[in-house]
Amino acid sequence: MEEILKKIIAYLNNNQLTEALLLCEKNTEKKIEHLILNIKGVIFFKQNKLELAKENFLKSIDLNQNFIDPYKNLFKIHLKKQDYVSAIEIGKKVIEYENKKNPLSYFNLALAFDLSKDYKTAIKLYKIVEKTDFKEKKILFNNLAKCYFSDGNVNESTNYYHKALEIDKNDKIIINNLLNLYLRIGKLDEAEYYYNIAKEIDENYIEFKFNKSEYLLLKDKTEEAIKLLKSIINESKNYIAYTKLAKIYGRINNDNKKVIETIDEALKVYPNMRDLKFTRGILHLVEGEFEKGWDLYELRPSIQKKKFFENINLWKGENLKKSSILVTSEQGMGDVIQFSKFLISLSPLCKKIDFVVYDKLLPLFKKNFKNINICQVSEIQNRKYDYRISIGSLNKYFYKDVKSDTSELINFDNDKKNEWESILSKKKRNIGLIWSGNFFGPKEPYRSIELKNFQKLLKLDLNFYSFQNEIWDRDKNFFQNSNIVDYSQKSFSDIIAIIQNLDLVISTDTFFLHLSCIVNKETWGLISFNADWRWYEYYKYNPYESLKIYKQSENRNWDSVIDLIYSDIKNKFSI
């Protein structure tokens, strides 16, 4: 019995998978059947036959529920399939079975929360690991730094990157991550310092070069950045260099012709690269070529990463009269709000709709949408559907129905509305204000505004209310010395009721802009020079009846926009 296991494991360790599998098939010993099934699962996993691997792990568990290895292996499968909900569930079981003694199991569970973007929970679990004798401290510190970064805690992120560098001062990945952090928070001297260190370690490391291009852009050395990226393209035809170059032509220079030329050139080299095709689709949308654009829009990363419901047929416009359909959320919460209006068009076509929404949006959607079941992922794991579709994909079928009245979507809490009507001042006009989103989002350096830029606006005889979840370091002093009232920590239902009672909302391109619009409050949107496709003039409709767009005339210059807002608000309220 021991001999056959030794031989199988020896084959496995030598990556002789066929030989290992043949020996597994020859086993007749019932006592070790659960061990053999687990090994077969490992072999299939190594062969990327995930369903066969899963089947064998589950059979192993059925035979011996106290055998921990197949649980650990199931965890790996769920992680690889990006099914983080299932991975987390299994990860918790592993920790329970091991009596909370194995730091690696805590690390793995933390990783699952990390990848699912629940950074706060991931940090708590990583911190537990930190107190143990976990051997891979460098990886642990790097992961902690990334989580703190994504959660908005720059100080702790920096702290853990430095801890990781104390272990290995020449680690290219960690240096690059720290370099990227300093670029993102605008500390260019520190960024330059670490770039010089990076050059000494490996001047040809491509990620260092990409960060150098970002550094040059932030120093307003656009032509040098273009030159650097073109040199990378000439040397290696690197597809990321193509996409970065295209973004410069678009975001900085607003030259869509050059953007299209760059992406088309990249597609000649990488004809099957999904993200390039997706970018080309966005360009079609920007140009108003919707029929061409929507098909390629289906390649967006936000839906390609979702693997939870692959066993359900994707809806491609079939008759839904007798069918059920699952609509899933994707991208940001603002996108979910904007695209949810298409459910009005979808609902009459089918027998049943389940709409999976983000937890934060549940209070908004639970009270609304007649004939549509609003739910969470955990509620629908075992339900059967005829079809599925991502919320953004409804654009393809219903984008011409954009004049859908959003008032059809929202049933307001009148008691809450009346409560806040009595609280808010009636002596002055009440203005809601959002000037920035998540600093760590890729578009933030371009779409957000420094609060001090609103200085002349804030001097007007008006009441201003902030709904910023977090105040960036650069804005804190100004915010604290202003007369802005902070309502950011109110409950979701309270915030909606407050919006209803405001005279106007002024917001950058954030979730709050979409929320204000769907509440049908007059909203002035401050949109960046190279805006998202949905704000382009080619887009023949305004996605919201209550929205007025104020668009930058040149990159990262908000002065003219603020001046126009100032003038319009004075006229509107006769100040």
C-alpha positions as CSV (number, residue, x, y, z in Angstrom):
1,M,0.0,0.0,0.0
2,E,2.8,2.4,1.0
3,E,4.8,1.4,-2.0
4,I,2.2,2.3,-4.6
5,L,1.7,5.7,-2.9
6,K,5.5,6.3,-3.0
7,K,5.7,5.5,-6.7
8,I,2.7,7.7,-7.5
9,I,4.2,10.6,-5.6
10,A,7.6,10.1,-7.2
11,Y,6.0,10.3,-10.6
12,L,4.0,13.4,-9.6
13,N,7.1,15.1,-8.2
14,N,8.9,14.5,-11.5
15,N,5.9,15.8,-13.4
16,Q,5.4,12.4,-15.0
17,L,1.6,12.9,-14.9
18,T,0.6,10.1,-17.3
19,E,2.6,7.5,-15.4
20,A,1.2,8.7,-12.1
21,L,-2.4,8.6,-13.4
22,L,-1.9,5.0,-14.7
23,L,-0.8,3.8,-11.3
24,C,-3.7,5.6,-9.6
25,E,-6.1,3.7,-11.9
26,K,-4.5,0.4,-11.0
27,N,-5.1,0.9,-7.3
28,T,-7.6,-1.5,-5.7
29,E,-6.9,-0.7,-2.0
30,K,-10.1,0.8,-0.4
31,K,-8.2,2.1,2.6
32,I,-6.2,4.5,0.4
33,E,-8.9,5.3,-2.1
34,H,-9.5,8.8,-0.7
35,L,-5.7,9.5,-1.0
36,I,-5.7,8.2,-4.6
37,L,-8.7,10.3,-5.6
38,N,-7.0,13.4,-4.1
39,I,-3.8,12.7,-6.1
40,K,-5.8,12.1,-9.3
41,G,-7.4,15.5,-8.7
42,V,-3.9,17.1,-8.3
43,I,-2.9,15.4,-11.6
44,F,-5.9,16.8,-13.4
45,F,-5.3,20.2,-11.9
46,K,-1.8,20.2,-13.2
47,Q,-3.2,19.3,-16.6
48,N,-5.7,22.2,-16.3
49,K,-8.6,19.8,-16.4
50,L,-10.4,21.7,-13.6
51,E,-13.7,20.0,-13.7
52,L,-12.2,16.5,-13.5
53,A,-9.9,17.7,-10.7
54,K,-12.9,19.1,-8.8
55,E,-14.8,15.9,-9.3
56,N,-12.0,13.8,-7.8
57,F,-11.5,16.1,-4.8
58,L,-15.2,16.0,-4.0
59,K,-15.1,12.2,-4.2
60,S,-12.1,12.1,-1.9
61,I,-14.0,14.3,0.6
62,D,-17.1,12.0,0.4
63,L,-14.9,9.1,1.4
64,N,-13.1,10.9,4.2
65,Q,-14.5,14.2,5.4
66,N,-11.6,14.6,7.9
67,F,-9.0,14.5,5.1
68,I,-7.9,18.1,4.7
69,D,-5.8,18.0,1.5
70,P,-8.7,17.9,-1.0
71,Y,-10.3,21.0,0.6
72,K,-7.0,22.8,0.1
73,N,-6.9,21.7,-3.5
74,L,-10.6,22.8,-4.1
75,F,-9.6,26.2,-2.7
76,K,-6.9,26.4,-5.5
77,I,-9.5,25.5,-8.2
78,H,-11.9,28.2,-7.0
79,L,-9.1,30.7,-6.9
80,K,-7.9,29.8,-10.4
81,K,-11.5,30.1,-11.7
82,Q,-11.8,33.5,-9.9
83,D,-14.8,32.2,-7.9
84,Y,-13.8,34.0,-4.8
85,V,-17.0,33.4,-3.0
86,S,-16.5,29.6,-3.1
87,A,-12.8,30.0,-2.4
88,I,-13.5,32.0,0.8
89,E,-16.1,29.4,1.9
90,I,-13.6,26.6,1.5
91,G,-10.7,28.6,3.0
92,K,-12.7,29.1,6.2
93,K,-13.4,25.4,6.4
94,V,-9.7,24.6,6.1
95,I,-8.8,27.0,9.0
96,E,-11.5,25.4,11.1
97,Y,-10.3,21.9,10.4
98,E,-6.7,22.9,11.2
99,N,-7.8,24.4,14.6
100,K,-6.6,27.9,13.4
101,K,-3.0,26.8,13.6
102,N,-1.6,27.0,10.1
103,P,-0.5,30.5,9.0
104,L,-0.4,29.4,5.3
105,S,-4.2,28.8,5.4
106,Y,-4.8,32.2,6.9
107,F,-2.6,33.7,4.1
108,N,-4.5,31.8,1.5
109,L,-7.9,33.0,2.9
110,A,-6.5,36.6,3.0
111,L,-5.4,36.3,-0.6
112,A,-9.0,35.2,-1.6
113,F,-10.4,38.3,0.1
114,D,-7.7,40.4,-1.4
115,L,-8.5,39.2,-4.9
116,S,-12.2,39.7,-4.3
117,K,-11.3,43.4,-3.4
118,D,-12.5,43.1,0.2
119,Y,-9.3,44.8,1.3
120,K,-10.2,45.5,4.9
121,T,-10.9,41.8,5.7
122,A,-7.8,40.8,3.7
123,I,-5.7,43.2,5.9
124,K,-7.1,41.7,9.1
125,L,-6.1,38.2,8.0
126,Y,-2.7,39.2,6.7
127,K,-2.0,40.9,10.1
128,I,-2.8,37.6,11.8
129,V,-0.2,35.9,9.6
130,E,2.3,38.7,10.4
131,K,2.3,37.6,14.0
132,T,3.3,34.0,13.1
133,D,6.5,32.4,11.9
134,F,5.3,32.6,8.3
135,K,8.3,32.1,6.1
136,E,7.4,34.3,3.1
137,K,7.3,37.6,5.0
138,K,8.5,39.5,1.9
139,I,5.4,38.4,-0.1
140,L,3.2,39.0,3.0
141,F,4.5,42.6,3.4
142,N,4.1,43.3,-0.4
143,N,0.5,42.0,-0.3
144,L,-0.3,44.1,2.8
145,A,1.2,47.2,1.1
146,K,-1.0,46.6,-1.9
147,C,-4.1,46.1,0.2
148,Y,-3.5,49.3,2.2
149,F,-2.9,51.1,-1.0
150,S,-6.1,49.9,-2.5
151,D,-8.0,50.8,0.7
152,G,-6.6,54.3,0.6
153,N,-4.1,54.1,3.5
154,V,-1.0,55.5,1.9
155,N,1.1,55.7,5.1
156,E,0.6,52.0,5.9
157,S,1.1,51.0,2.3
158,T,4.5,52.8,2.2
159,N,5.4,51.4,5.6
160,Y,4.9,47.8,4.4
161,Y,6.7,48.3,1.1
162,H,9.7,49.5,3.1
163,K,9.5,46.5,5.4
164,A,9.5,44.2,2.3
165,L,12.6,46.1,0.9
166,E,14.4,45.5,4.3
167,I,14.2,41.8,3.5
168,D,15.3,42.2,-0.2
169,K,16.4,45.7,-1.2
170,N,16.8,44.6,-4.9
171,D,13.3,43.1,-5.4
172,K,12.2,44.7,-8.7
173,I,8.5,44.1,-8.2
174,I,8.4,45.7,-4.7
175,I,10.5,48.7,-5.9
176,N,8.2,49.1,-8.9
177,N,5.1,49.0,-6.6
178,L,6.6,51.6,-4.4
179,L,7.6,53.7,-7.4
180,N,4.0,53.4,-8.7
181,L,2.6,54.5,-5.3
182,Y,4.7,57.7,-5.3
183,L,3.6,58.5,-8.8
184,R,-0.1,58.0,-7.9
185,I,0.1,60.3,-4.9
186,G,2.0,62.9,-6.8
187,K,5.3,62.7,-4.9
188,L,7.5,63.0,-7.9
189,D,10.8,63.6,-6.0
190,E,10.4,60.3,-4.2
191,A,9.3,58.6,-7.5
192,E,12.4,59.9,-9.2
193,Y,14.6,58.6,-6.3
194,Y,13.2,55.1,-6.6
195,Y,13.4,55.2,-10.4
196,N,17.1,55.9,-10.2
197,I,17.5,52.9,-7.8
198,A,15.5,50.8,-10.2
199,K,17.7,51.7,-13.2
200,E,20.8,50.5,-11.2
201,I,19.1,47.2,-10.6
202,D,17.8,46.5,-14.1
203,E,17.5,49.4,-16.6
204,N,15.8,47.1,-19.1
205,Y,13.0,46.0,-16.8
206,I,9.9,46.9,-18.7
207,E,7.7,47.9,-15.7
208,F,10.3,50.5,-14.7
209,K,10.1,52.0,-18.2
210,F,6.4,52.2,-18.0
211,N,6.5,54.0,-14.7
212,K,9.1,56.4,-16.2
213,S,6.6,57.2,-18.9
214,E,4.0,58.0,-16.2
215,Y,6.6,60.2,-14.4
216,L,7.3,62.1,-17.6
217,L,3.6,62.7,-18.1
218,L,3.1,64.1,-14.6
219,K,6.1,66.4,-15.2
220,D,4.3,67.6,-18.4
221,K,7.0,66.1,-20.6
222,T,4.4,64.5,-22.9
223,E,6.7,64.3,-26.0
224,E,9.4,62.6,-24.0
225,A,6.9,60.0,-22.7
226,I,5.7,59.4,-26.3
227,K,9.3,59.0,-27.4
228,L,10.0,56.4,-24.6
229,L,6.9,54.3,-25.4
230,K,7.7,54.4,-29.2
231,S,11.2,53.1,-28.4
232,I,9.7,50.2,-26.4
233,I,7.4,49.5,-29.3
234,N,10.3,49.6,-31.8
235,E,12.3,47.2,-29.6
236,S,9.7,44.7,-28.6
237,K,6.3,45.5,-30.0
238,N,5.0,45.4,-26.4
239,Y,1.3,45.5,-26.5
240,I,1.1,47.4,-23.1
241,A,3.3,50.1,-24.7
242,Y,0.7,50.4,-27.5
243,T,-2.1,50.9,-25.1
244,K,-0.2,53.4,-23.0
245,L,0.7,55.4,-26.1
246,A,-2.9,55.3,-27.2
247,K,-4.0,56.7,-23.8
248,I,-1.6,59.6,-24.1
249,Y,-2.9,60.5,-27.6
250,G,-6.4,60.3,-26.2
251,R,-6.3,61.5,-22.6
252,I,-3.6,64.1,-23.0
253,N,-3.8,65.2,-26.6
254,N,-7.4,64.4,-27.4
255,D,-6.2,63.1,-30.8
256,N,-8.6,60.3,-31.6
257,K,-7.1,59.8,-35.1
258,K,-3.7,59.0,-33.5
259,V,-5.4,56.7,-30.9
260,I,-7.1,54.8,-33.7
261,E,-3.9,54.5,-35.7
262,T,-2.0,53.2,-32.6
263,I,-4.6,50.6,-31.7
264,D,-5.0,49.4,-35.3
265,E,-1.2,49.1,-35.6
266,A,-1.2,47.1,-32.3
267,L,-4.0,44.8,-33.6
268,K,-1.8,43.9,-36.7
269,V,0.8,42.6,-34.2
270,Y,-1.7,41.1,-31.7
271,P,-4.8,40.4,-33.7
272,N,-6.3,38.2,-30.9
273,M,-5.5,40.4,-27.9
274,R,-8.9,41.0,-26.2
275,D,-8.0,44.2,-24.4
276,L,-6.8,45.8,-27.6
277,K,-10.1,44.7,-29.3
278,F,-12.0,46.1,-26.4
279,T,-10.1,49.5,-26.7
280,R,-11.0,49.5,-30.4
281,G,-14.6,49.0,-29.5
282,I,-14.5,52.0,-27.1
283,L,-13.1,54.1,-29.9
284,H,-16.0,53.0,-32.1
285,L,-18.4,54.2,-29.4
286,V,-16.5,57.5,-29.0
287,E,-17.0,58.0,-32.8
288,G,-20.7,57.2,-32.5
289,E,-20.2,53.9,-34.4
290,F,-22.4,51.9,-32.0
291,E,-23.2,48.9,-34.1
292,K,-19.5,48.2,-34.5
293,G,-18.7,49.2,-30.9
294,W,-21.1,47.1,-28.9
295,D,-19.8,43.8,-30.1
296,L,-16.2,44.7,-29.1
297,Y,-17.5,46.2,-25.8
298,E,-18.4,42.6,-24.8
299,L,-14.6,42.0,-24.4
300,R,-14.3,44.4,-21.5
301,P,-12.2,43.0,-18.6
302,S,-15.0,43.5,-16.0
303,I,-17.1,40.7,-17.5
304,Q,-14.4,38.5,-18.8
305,K,-13.1,38.0,-15.3
306,K,-16.5,36.9,-14.0
307,K,-16.6,33.1,-14.1
308,F,-19.4,32.4,-11.6
309,F,-22.2,31.7,-14.1
310,E,-20.4,30.2,-17.1
311,N,-22.8,27.2,-17.1
312,I,-25.7,29.5,-17.9
313,N,-26.3,30.4,-21.6
314,L,-25.3,34.0,-22.5
315,W,-28.3,35.9,-23.8
316,K,-27.7,37.1,-27.4
317,G,-31.1,38.5,-28.2
318,E,-33.2,35.3,-28.3
319,N,-37.0,35.4,-27.5
320,L,-37.4,35.5,-23.7
321,K,-41.2,35.2,-23.5
322,K,-41.1,31.9,-21.5
323,S,-37.6,32.3,-20.2
324,S,-35.8,33.4,-17.0
325,I,-32.7,35.6,-17.2
326,L,-30.0,36.5,-14.6
327,V,-28.6,40.0,-14.9
328,T,-25.3,40.5,-13.1
329,S,-23.6,43.7,-11.9
330,E,-20.2,44.8,-13.2
331,Q,-17.8,47.7,-13.4
332,G,-18.4,50.5,-10.8
333,M,-21.6,51.2,-8.9
334,G,-22.2,54.3,-11.1
335,D,-22.2,52.1,-14.2
336,V,-24.7,49.7,-12.5
337,I,-27.0,52.7,-11.8
338,Q,-26.7,54.1,-15.3
339,F,-27.3,50.9,-17.1
340,S,-30.1,49.7,-14.8
341,K,-32.6,51.9,-16.7
342,F,-32.4,49.3,-19.5
343,L,-34.1,46.8,-17.2
344,I,-37.3,48.7,-17.9
345,S,-37.0,47.7,-21.5
346,L,-35.9,44.1,-20.7
347,S,-38.6,43.3,-18.1
348,P,-41.6,43.0,-20.4
349,L,-39.7,40.6,-22.7
350,C,-39.2,37.8,-20.3
351,K,-40.9,35.6,-17.7
352,K,-38.5,36.2,-14.8
353,I,-35.5,38.5,-14.1
354,D,-33.1,38.2,-11.2
355,F,-30.7,41.2,-10.9
356,V,-27.6,40.7,-8.8
357,V,-26.4,44.0,-7.3
358,Y,-23.5,45.1,-5.1
359,D,-24.3,45.1,-1.4
360,K,-24.2,48.9,-1.1
361,L,-26.8,49.3,-3.7
362,L,-29.3,46.8,-2.2
363,P,-31.2,49.5,-0.2
364,L,-31.7,51.5,-3.4
365,F,-32.8,48.7,-5.6
366,K,-34.7,46.4,-3.2
367,K,-37.5,49.0,-3.0
368,N,-37.7,49.4,-6.7
369,F,-38.0,47.7,-10.1
370,K,-41.4,46.1,-10.4
371,N,-41.4,42.5,-11.4
372,I,-37.6,42.2,-11.0
373,N,-36.1,40.2,-8.1
374,I,-33.1,42.1,-6.6
375,C,-30.6,39.8,-4.9
376,Q,-27.1,39.0,-3.9
377,V,-24.7,36.4,-5.3
378,S,-25.1,34.2,-2.3
379,E,-28.9,34.0,-2.9
380,I,-28.7,32.6,-6.4
381,Q,-25.9,30.0,-6.3
382,N,-28.3,27.1,-6.7
383,R,-30.9,28.7,-8.9
384,K,-31.4,27.7,-12.6
385,Y,-31.8,30.2,-15.4
386,D,-32.3,30.0,-19.1
387,Y,-30.0,32.9,-19.8
388,R,-27.6,35.4,-18.3
389,I,-26.3,38.8,-19.2
390,S,-24.1,41.5,-17.6
391,I,-25.8,44.8,-17.0
392,G,-23.5,46.8,-19.3
393,S,-24.3,44.4,-22.2
394,L,-27.9,45.7,-22.2
395,N,-26.5,48.7,-24.0
396,K,-26.2,46.6,-27.1
397,Y,-29.9,45.8,-27.3
398,F,-31.5,48.9,-25.7
399,Y,-29.2,51.9,-26.2
400,K,-31.8,53.5,-28.4
401,D,-34.2,53.4,-25.4
402,V,-32.2,56.0,-23.5
403,K,-35.0,58.3,-22.8
404,S,-36.4,55.9,-20.3
405,D,-37.6,58.1,-17.4
406,T,-35.6,57.2,-14.4
407,S,-38.5,58.2,-12.1
408,E,-39.9,54.8,-13.1
409,L,-37.1,53.2,-11.2
410,I,-37.1,54.9,-7.8
411,N,-39.8,54.8,-5.1
412,F,-38.8,57.3,-2.5
413,D,-39.1,57.1,1.3
414,N,-41.3,60.2,1.8
415,D,-40.8,60.0,5.6
416,K,-37.1,60.3,5.2
417,K,-37.5,63.1,2.6
418,N,-39.8,65.1,4.9
419,E,-37.4,64.5,7.9
420,W,-34.5,66.1,6.0
421,E,-36.6,68.8,4.6
422,S,-37.1,70.1,8.1
423,I,-33.4,69.7,8.9
424,L,-31.8,71.5,6.0
425,S,-31.6,75.3,6.0
426,K,-34.3,77.2,4.1
427,K,-32.4,80.5,4.4
428,K,-29.9,79.6,1.8
429,R,-29.7,77.4,-1.2
430,N,-28.3,73.9,-0.5
431,I,-25.7,72.5,-2.8
432,G,-24.3,69.0,-2.8
433,L,-20.6,68.7,-3.7
434,I,-18.3,65.9,-4.9
435,W,-14.8,66.8,-6.2
436,S,-13.0,63.5,-6.3
437,G,-13.5,59.7,-6.4
438,N,-11.3,56.9,-5.3
439,F,-7.7,58.2,-5.6
440,F,-6.4,54.8,-6.5
441,G,-8.7,54.4,-9.5
442,P,-6.9,54.6,-12.9
443,K,-8.7,57.7,-14.1
444,E,-8.5,59.7,-10.9
445,P,-5.5,62.0,-11.7
446,Y,-7.5,63.2,-14.6
447,R,-11.2,63.3,-13.5
448,S,-10.7,64.6,-9.9
449,I,-10.3,68.2,-8.8
450,E,-8.4,69.8,-5.9
451,L,-10.9,71.3,-3.5
452,K,-9.0,74.6,-3.4
453,N,-10.0,75.0,-7.1
454,F,-13.6,75.6,-5.8
455,Q,-12.4,78.5,-3.6
456,K,-14.4,81.3,-5.4
457,L,-17.5,79.1,-5.6
458,L,-17.4,78.3,-1.8
459,K,-17.3,82.0,-1.1
460,L,-20.8,82.4,-2.5
461,D,-23.7,82.8,0.0
462,L,-24.7,79.1,-0.3
463,N,-24.8,76.0,1.9
464,F,-22.4,73.3,0.7
465,Y,-22.6,69.7,1.7
466,S,-19.8,67.2,1.1
467,F,-20.5,63.5,0.3
468,Q,-16.9,62.5,-0.1
469,N,-16.2,59.1,1.5
470,E,-12.6,60.0,1.9
471,I,-10.7,63.3,1.8
472,W,-7.3,63.2,0.1
473,D,-4.3,64.5,2.0
474,R,-4.0,67.4,-0.4
475,D,-7.5,68.6,0.4
476,K,-7.7,68.0,4.2
477,N,-6.5,71.4,5.3
478,F,-8.7,73.3,2.9
479,F,-11.7,71.2,3.8
480,Q,-11.2,71.6,7.6
481,N,-11.0,75.4,7.2
482,S,-14.0,75.6,4.9
483,N,-17.7,75.9,5.8
484,I,-18.6,72.7,4.0
485,V,-20.8,70.4,6.0
486,D,-19.8,66.7,5.9
487,Y,-22.6,64.3,5.2
488,S,-20.5,61.5,3.8
489,Q,-21.1,59.1,6.8
490,K,-24.9,59.3,6.7
491,S,-26.8,56.1,5.8
492,F,-27.5,55.4,2.2
493,S,-31.3,56.1,2.7
494,D,-30.4,59.4,4.4
495,I,-28.1,60.4,1.6
496,I,-30.9,59.8,-1.0
497,A,-33.3,61.8,1.1
498,I,-30.8,64.6,1.5
499,I,-30.2,64.7,-2.3
500,Q,-34.0,65.0,-2.8
501,N,-34.0,68.2,-0.7
502,L,-31.0,69.9,-2.3
503,D,-31.3,72.7,-4.8
504,L,-28.4,71.4,-6.9
505,V,-25.7,68.8,-7.0
506,I,-22.2,69.5,-8.4
507,S,-20.1,66.4,-9.0
508,T,-17.2,65.0,-10.9
509,D,-17.6,61.7,-12.8
510,T,-18.2,59.5,-9.8
511,F,-20.8,57.1,-8.4
512,F,-22.5,60.1,-6.6
513,L,-23.1,61.8,-10.0
514,H,-25.1,58.8,-11.1
515,L,-26.9,58.5,-7.8
516,S,-28.0,62.1,-7.9
517,C,-29.2,61.8,-11.5
518,I,-31.3,58.7,-10.9
519,V,-32.9,60.5,-8.0
520,N,-33.8,63.1,-10.7
521,K,-32.0,65.9,-8.9
522,E,-30.6,68.6,-11.1
523,T,-26.9,67.7,-11.4
524,W,-24.0,69.5,-13.0
525,G,-21.3,67.1,-14.0
526,L,-17.7,68.1,-14.2
527,I,-16.2,65.9,-17.0
528,S,-12.5,65.6,-17.9
529,F,-10.9,66.5,-21.2
530,N,-10.6,62.9,-22.3
531,A,-13.9,61.7,-20.9
532,D,-15.3,58.2,-20.8
533,W,-17.1,57.2,-24.0
534,R,-20.5,57.8,-22.6
535,W,-19.9,61.6,-22.2
536,Y,-18.8,62.2,-25.8
537,E,-20.7,64.5,-28.0
538,Y,-21.0,61.7,-30.5
539,Y,-23.2,59.9,-28.0
540,K,-26.4,61.4,-29.3
541,Y,-28.2,61.4,-26.0
542,N,-27.6,62.5,-22.5
543,P,-27.9,59.4,-20.3
544,Y,-29.8,61.4,-17.7
545,E,-32.5,64.1,-18.2
546,S,-31.4,65.8,-15.0
547,L,-27.7,66.1,-16.0
548,K,-25.9,69.2,-17.4
549,I,-22.4,68.4,-18.6
550,Y,-19.4,70.8,-18.1
551,K,-16.4,69.4,-20.0
552,Q,-12.8,70.5,-19.8
553,S,-11.4,72.3,-22.8
554,E,-7.8,71.1,-22.1
555,N,-6.3,68.3,-20.1
556,R,-6.1,68.8,-16.3
557,N,-7.1,72.4,-16.5
558,W,-10.3,72.9,-14.5
559,D,-10.2,76.7,-14.2
560,S,-12.5,77.5,-17.2
561,V,-15.0,74.9,-16.0
562,I,-15.1,76.3,-12.5
563,D,-15.4,79.8,-13.9
564,L,-18.4,78.7,-16.0
565,I,-20.0,76.9,-13.0
566,Y,-19.5,80.1,-10.9
567,S,-21.2,82.2,-13.5
568,D,-24.1,79.8,-14.0
569,I,-24.7,79.3,-10.3
570,K,-24.9,83.1,-9.8
571,N,-27.4,83.4,-12.6
572,K,-29.4,80.4,-11.5
573,F,-29.9,81.6,-7.9
574,S,-29.7,85.4,-8.6
575,I,-26.8,85.9,-6.3
